[in-house]
């Protein structure tokens, strides 16, 4: 930097300009609209929790029975092969 710097008139004018700030009413309106939009999105995204249908429960029970039967048969076959 130079000790003999001359001040720039544009920089001096810019220093005198007041900063731009939104009004309190504008901020309040933005907050209200944002909260309303978030509430609408939350209502849309969270469906009512419904219990699973009877068909779904029966399918789960049938699948569990099939897996259990397969595991039992596999264990029996392993024992038979081991004893031979």
Secondary structure in CASP SS format (residue, H / E / C, confidence):
PFRMAT SS
TARGET T0000
AUTHOR 0000-0000-0000
METHOD secondary structure of the structure
MODEL  1
X C 1.00
X C 1.00
X C 1.00
X C 1.00
X C 1.00
X C 1.00
X C 1.00
X C 1.00
X H 1.00
X H 1.00
X H 1.00
X H 1.00
X H 1.00
X H 1.00
X H 1.00
X H 1.00
X C 1.00
X C 1.00
X C 1.00
X C 1.00
X C 1.00
X C 1.00
X C 1.00
X H 1.00
X H 1.00
X H 1.00
X H 1.00
X H 1.00
X H 1.00
X H 1.00
X H 1.00
X H 1.00
X H 1.00
X H 1.00
X H 1.00
X H 1.00
X H 1.00
X H 1.00
X H 1.00
X H 1.00
X H 1.00
X H 1.00
X H 1.00
X H 1.00
X H 1.00
X C 1.00
X C 1.00
X C 1.00
X C 1.00
X C 1.00
X C 1.00
X C 1.00
X C 1.00
X H 1.00
X H 1.00
X H 1.00
X H 1.00
X H 1.00
X H 1.00
X H 1.00
X H 1.00
X H 1.00
X H 1.00
X H 1.00
X H 1.00
X H 1.00
X H 1.00
X H 1.00
X H 1.00
X H 1.00
X H 1.00
X H 1.00
X H 1.00
X H 1.00
X H 1.00
X H 1.00
X H 1.00
X H 1.00
X H 1.00
X H 1.00
X H 1.00
X H 1.00
X H 1.00
X C 1.00
END
